[in-house]
Amino acid sequence: MTGEFSMPSPKGPQRALLIPAPPKCASQTLAALLSDHLDAPVVRHKTTKGFGHLLLDVPELGRRERWLHRIRFQQQHKRLLVYGHYPASHHNLKQLKQRYSTAAVVMPVRPLGALLCSLIHHTRRKNYGPLDLRCPGLTDGIPDLHQRSESDLFHLLGILYLPQIHLLIRSWIEAAKANNLPLFFVPFESITGAQTELLAKINSLLPEDYQNAARPHAKNNAVKVNLSVTRKIKTSDIASDQRESVNAIATKLLGCDDSLGDLLAYLLSDLHSSNKKCVAPMTWHFNKQQ
């Protein structure tokens, strides 16, 4: 990911904070929080719904737009957030380079058992998954999804989604390392339960041109986006053999080396039969700048 297809230099046309997110990790809430605190509009360059999140289509910054910015007829935003479920693929990095210079990468994460339970809920509620290919008669490629048990769906969605989650996490670790980009992983619990503290922490870690001098203020009503009021599925509802099977798949994918460190224990924490609680930090700072 270096050379011709490396991320843009800080002298690029528009600085942007990237939020590439696995599905069902409170990513919309995180984007809303950061957008409000940093006064940064959210843009989404997905090609279409469902699997279109994985493939970006970023309009190139053309000569006329550059000229309008230069004469200040069309003012650029000081900060910008590029949000979606996009991996750091060859195509996506090239697309981003056409328009943006990356300030940092912020990725929300969640224990995989809770994530898969939320996926079951999502597919039942909306009749398609967040990354569904939208094939007629199928939901996430699964026939008769609504007739299957929650334990079966947990296993099937694990087989389908874990490779995509692994790709999102590992690809941005590699891209950040290759291009010397600040990379932060934010646990679900920080996004949903410690918003003021989280904003202060992320703000202090961001590059100086992306920091907001004003401290975040605690709000009477916490920011919550895309919440459902219907029955939630818990990992305790899932048969232990299905959890252990998904744990084996996730361990092979994500635990193939030591690059994730303590983040791996967090991701796997609710897949074990013992279901041990994992205490996560406010955020993990990967690829710390020297």
C-alpha positions, -999 to 999 in steps of 0.1 A, spaced: 0 0 0 29 23 -6 42 41 -36 16 48 -63 -13 40 -41 -2 54 -8 -25 77 11 -23 115 3 2 137 20 -8 163 45 -6 189 16 -36 172 -1 -67 191 -13 -90 184 17 -81 171 51 -105 143 63 -110 121 93 -118 86 82 -144 65 101 -144 30 85 -166 9 106 -177 -27 110 -215 -29 111 -235 -28 144 -207 -11 164 -226 22 172 -208 37 143 -236 62 134 -236 74 170 -198 78 169 -200 97 136 -227 120 150 -207 127 181 -175 135 163 -193 156 136 -210 177 163 -178 182 184 -155 189 155 -180 209 135 -173 185 106 -199 174 81 -202 136 74 -199 124 39 -206 88 26 -192 77 -7 -208 42 -8 -217 30 -43 -251 16 -33 -269 1 -4 -258 -31 14 -226 -44 -1 -221 -10 -18 -206 2 15 -175 -19 8 -167 -1 -25 -162 37 -25 -170 60 -53 -153 93 -45 -157 122 -70 -123 135 -81 -115 171 -71 -116 187 -105 -99 218 -119 -131 240 -117 -137 231 -80 -100 237 -72 -103 271 -88 -135 280 -69 -118 270 -36 -88 291 -45 -108 323 -51 -128 314 -20 -161 314 -40 -168 279 -27 -155 275 8 -141 242 19 -150 229 54 -120 230 77 -128 194 88 -146 165 72 -156 130 82 -157 102 57 -179 75 72 -189 40 60 -182 2 62 -152 4 37 -120 -16 40 -85 -2 31 -86 -19 -3 -64 -10 -33 -96 6 -49 -107 25 -18 -73 40 -11 -70 51 -46 -105 67 -45 -98 85 -13 -65 98 -26 -84 116 -54 -99 140 -30 -87 137 6 -56 139 28 -61 117 58 -58 133 93 -65 101 112 -85 69 112 -111 62 139 -128 27 139 -155 16 164 -154 -20 175 -176 -44 196 -174 -78 211 -182 -102 183 -210 -121 200 -230 -89 207 -223 -78 172 -237 -110 156 -267 -109 179 -273 -73 166 -270 -85 131 -297 -111 136 -319 -84 150 -311 -61 121 -319 -87 94 -352 -96 110 -362 -60 115 -352 -47 80 -354 -80 60 -317 -75 48 -283 -72 64 -261 -41 65 -238 -56 38 -264 -77 20 -258 -83 -17 -296 -80 -22 -301 -112 -41 -338 -120 -48 -352 -145 -24 -321 -144 -1 -311 -124 30 -274 -121 32 -272 -151 9 -293 -172 34 -325 -188 22 -355 -189 46 -336 -167 71 -368 -159 91 -376 -196 97 -342 -203 112 -334 -203 149 -313 -176 165 -285 -200 172 -284 -211 136 -284 -175 124 -256 -166 148 -234 -193 132 -244 -186 96 -240 -148 100 -207 -154 117 -194 -174 87 -206 -146 64 -196 -115 83 -164 -124 102 -142 -123 71 -155 -88 63 -150 -76 99 -115 -91 99 -108 -74 65 -119 -40 78 -98 -42 110 -66 -57 95 -66 -37 63 -67 -4 82 -40 -16 106 -18 -23 76 -27 9 58 -20 30 89 13 13 94 24 17 57 13 54 55 22 65 91 -15 74 99 -28 78 135 -53 49 140 -77 46 169 -101 17 178 -130 28 200 -150 2 220 -187 1 218 -191 8 255 -172 41 252 -194 53 224 -227 44 242 -217 50 279 -189 75 282 -194 100 254 -180 132 270 -149 114 282 -145 97 248 -146 130 229 -121 146 252 -98 116 247 -101 114 209 -97 152 206 -64 151 225 -51 124 203 -60 139 169 -36 159 148 -35 196 159 -55 209 129 -83 185 138 -86 193 175 -114 215 189 -101 239 216 -135 238 233 -140 210 258 -170 187 250 -199 193 272 -220 167 289 -255 167 275 -288 160 292 -297 135 265 -268 114 252 -264 111 214 -280 78 202 -285 70 166 -303 42 148 -317 26 180 -344 0 179 -372 -5 205 -379 -41 196 -366 -71 216 -328 -74 217 -311 -108 213 -284 -116 238 -254 -139 235 -269 -159 264 -298 -168 240 -273 -185 217 -264 -222 221 -229 -227 236 -217 -250 208 -226 -223 182 -207 -196 202 -177 -219 204 -178 -226 167 -179 -189 159 -151 -183 184 -129 -209 166 -135 -191 132 -128 -156 147 -97 -168 165 -83 -183 133 -90 -151 113 -81 -124 139 -56 -142 160 -33 -153 132 -5 -132 147 0 -108 176 -8 -75 158 -41 -69 176 -28 -72 211 -54 -66 238 -80 -57 212 -83 -94 202 -93 -104 238 -120 -77 237 -134 -89 203 -135 -125 215 -147 -118 250 -183 -128 247 -179 -159 225 -165 -182 252 -188 -203 272 -176 -186 303 -185 -153 288 -158 -134 309 -162 -97 310 -134 -78 293 -125 -43 306 -116 -21 276 -98 12 277 -115 44 264 -97 38 231 -68 18 216 -42 40 199 -25 19 172 5 30 151 15 58 176 34 86 159 70 91 169 
